[in-house]
């Protein structure tokens, strides 16, 4: 069965870094684009990044460009999100998700775009 498990969250000071992991099982990772979303209390789930099945196509929302980097290790069936220069507004539960196709489509940042497979989320708290 399809399963996605996020890990790597925690408490970090502003300006610090974290790398989140998304471990996939039940499917061949390289055949699917993978997205990262986050959700803060009282806020809608927000798409922040998408990486194509091959890893050659990566996309970010403007607020994280230059700070976050998504990459994947298809041999290990894992996707990562490296987060640098973290800000308090990055505080949220972070989720990975699987799309229907190998490419990141134009609506990748919409929560309705993925297949419906989500991990349990990992909490990232940025605070001094």
Buried (B, 14 or more C-beta within 10 A) or exposed (E): EEEBBBEBBEEBEEEBEBEBBBBBEEBEBBEBBBBBBBBBEEEEBBBBBBBBBEBEBBBBBEEBEEBBBBEBEBEEBBBBBBBBEBEEEBBBBBBBBBBEBEBBEEEBBBBEBBBEBBBEBBEBBBEE
